[in-house]
Amino acid sequence: MNVLIIGDLVGPAAADYLAARLLDLRRDLHLDLVVANAENVAITADTPDRGFGMTPELVSQLLAAGVDVITSGNHTWDGPAAEAVHRYPRLLRPLNVPATRPGRGVVTVEVAGEPVTVVNLASQRGMIRDAEPIYPAWRALERQGSVIVDFHGDSAWEKMSFAAAIDGEAAAVIGTHTHEPTLNLHLLPGGTAFVADVGMTGPSGYPGGFPLTHFAAAYRSESSRDLPPFTVATGPMVLGAVLLQIDAGKTRAIERIT
């Protein structure tokens, strides 16, 4: 089966861009499954620390356009519509958080008559205050068929270590969060594909898809009170994605799609 994994969508225009391309991508790449991380697709506040998230309208747009499963990360609960967003059965938040958090961290879908399990995990390293240990959450998980993991986190080493620990148990461990695509695409000995970060889908006019003004002020320990409201960048849209060819729960080939 052919599976397309799409990196963090940045801003509502990214949803429009992907919706306009996805029909052709599904046809030209013979796609059986599309997974997209959409935790940054909405701008819900004037500052970036809690100013991303998703809305029901944007989630519905992505699903209608041909995204099969939506993943997320630390911004999944941003914005006033967070509870409504997490009622969508094919929208995931990180698995390794307390069950009291809205949403679910895993979904199994049928693809060409076979089960595929998509799992969403997030780093414990300062990203989500109540994130729980990743490997125990993985071990306790019931998985069916081919397994695809979106690992949301900053550290390439953390993601690499997890991928090595479960090599052969998942078809792919695909990193998200930094918005900056890493160069190497790996096929581990047990058949698990690994990418430290798939990149982003959004405007290319600034690193990450948005001006870093607020981040620069925080780095200098300055107040952001007088800064312009947070928004996304301008510039041509880019697609950050990888195509997986999966057979019998193992990835046979991986390539970047732009």
N, C-alpha and C positions, 0 to 999 in steps of 0.2 A: 504494500500500500504506500501511497505517496502522501506525506504529511507536511504541511507548511506551518512553521512556528514563526510568529510575527512579534517583534520587540515592541516595547512600550509605545503606545500611541500617545502623542503629545498634542493636546488641544482638540477642540471640536473639528477644526479643518482637517485633522488627520483622519477622523472618521469618514468625512466626505471623500478624501483622497483614496482611502482604502476601499470604500464602497464603490467608487468609480472604477477601480482596477480589478476587483476581486473576481468578477465574472470571467474576465479574460484569463486571469491567473489560474482559476480552477480548470478552465478548458485547456489552456496551453500546457500546463504542468500535470494535467490528469490527476488533480488533487482528490483525495478521498477524505481528508480531514484538514480543517484549518483551526489553529489555536492562536489567539491573539491576547497579549497583555494590554489591558485598557485602563489601568489604574490612574493614568494621567490624562485621560481623554477629555475631562471637564475641568474648567477653572472655577473654583467654588469660593475663593476668598482672595483678599488683597495681598497675602503673603504666602510664600511657597511651602512653609512647614506643614500647614494643614489646608492648603489651597487647591489641591487637585481633586481626585475622586472621579466618580461616574454619576450619570443621571439615567433614569429609566428611558428617556427619549434616545440618548446616544447608545445605550445598550441595545435597545430594540432596533435601531438603525444598523448596528453591526451584525446582529443575528439575522436580520432580514437580508443583508447584503451577502451572507454566505459564511460568516464566522460560525464555527460549530461550538467552540468552547472559549470562554473568556476567562483569563487569569488576571491576577493582580498582585498586590504587595502591601507595603506599609501605608500607602495612601487609599487603600480600599474603603476605609471608613470615613474619609473626608467628605464634607458637604452634608447638607440637610437631607439628601435623598438616600443616604447610605442604607437604611433599613429596607426601603423599597427596592433598591438595586439588588440586595442579597436574597430577594425572593425568587430571582430567576434561577431555575434549576441547573442551567449550564454556565453559570457565573461562579467562579471560585475565589475564595480568599485563602490566605495561608492556612494550611492544615494544622501547623504546630502552634496554635493559640488555644486558650481555654474554650471549651464548648459553649460557654455563655456568650461568646462573641457572635454577632449575626453572621449567617452564611455557612458555607460548607467548603472543605478543603480538597475534595476529591469527587470525581464523577466518572462513571463508566458509560460509554456510548457504544453503539453498534456501528461498525464501519465495514461495509462490504461483507456483512454476515459474521463478522468477528468482533469480539469485545475489545475495546481500547480504554484503558484507565488513564485519566489525566490527573496529575497530582500537583498541587501548588504548595511550595514550602518557602519559608523566609528565614533569613539569617537571625541569629540571636544577638548579634553584635551591635547593640544600640539602636536597632531599627524599629522594633516593636517592643514596648515596655514589658509586656507579659508573654513574649515569645517563649515557647517551651523547647526542650532539647529536640533536635531534628531526628537523630537516628532512632531513638525509641519510638517516636511518632511513626517513622517509616516502618519499623519492625511490627508495630501493632496494626498496620493497615492491611485490610483485605484488598488484594489486587487481582484483576482479571485480565487475561489476554496481554497484549502489548501495553507497556507502561511508559508514559511520557511525563517527565518532571519539569516544571518551571521552578527554578531555584532563584529566588529574588534576594539579592544581597550585593554588598560592595566588594567583598574579598574574593579574588580569583582562587586563592589557595583554599579557602573554605569550600568553595564549589568543587574544585578539583578533588579535594579529599573525600567529599561525599560521593562524587561520581566513582572514584576508585573503590570506595567501600561497598558500593552496590553494583559494581560492574557485572553485567550478566543478568541482573534482576530487573533492569529497566532498559527499554530501547534507547532512551535518550535522557540526558540531564542538560537542560538548556538554561543558561544564566540570563537573568534580566536585572534591571535596576539602574545601572550606571548610564545608560543611553549611549555609551560609546562602544562600538563593536570591536571585539577582540579579533586578532588576525587569524589565529589557528583554529581549524576544525579537526576534531580528534575522533577516531574510532578506537575505543579501548579494546583490549584483548578478548573480553567476554561478550562483545557485541553492543556495548553501550556507546552511543554518540555523546560527545561532550563539547560544549562551547561555553567559554567563561562568560561572555555577554553577547547576545545576538544584536544589540544595538537598539535604535529607536525608529519609529515611524512618525514623521512630523516635519516641521519646518527646519531647514538646514542653516538658517542665518546666524545661529549661535550654538556653541557647544551645549548639548543636552536638549536643544530645541526651545530654549528660553533665555532671556537676558539673565546674567548671573549677578546683577546688582545687589540683590538682597543677600546672596551668599557671600559676596565680597565684603559687605558691611559687617556681617556676622563674623567673618574671619578676622576683621580688624577690631572686633569687639565694639562696634559702633551701633547706634540705634538705627532701625529702619523706619522710624516713625515718619520722617519727612521724605521718604523715597516714593517714587511713582508706584501706583498699584501694580502688583505682579501680573504679568501676562506672558503669552508665548512669543517666540521670535517670528520674524518675517523671513522670506526667502523661499527658494524652491523646496518642494516636498521631497522627502527621501523615504525609501522603504528599507527597513532593517529586518531581514528574515532569513531563515534557513529551510531548505528542503531536505526531508529525510525519506529515504527508501527503506521501508521496514518489512521484514519477512520473518514470520515465526518468532516474533518478539525481539528480534535483533535488528539493528540498523546495518544495512549493507552498503549504503552510500550517503554522503552528506555534502551539500553545496550551498553557497550563499545565493540569495535571490535579492536583487535590488530593483 
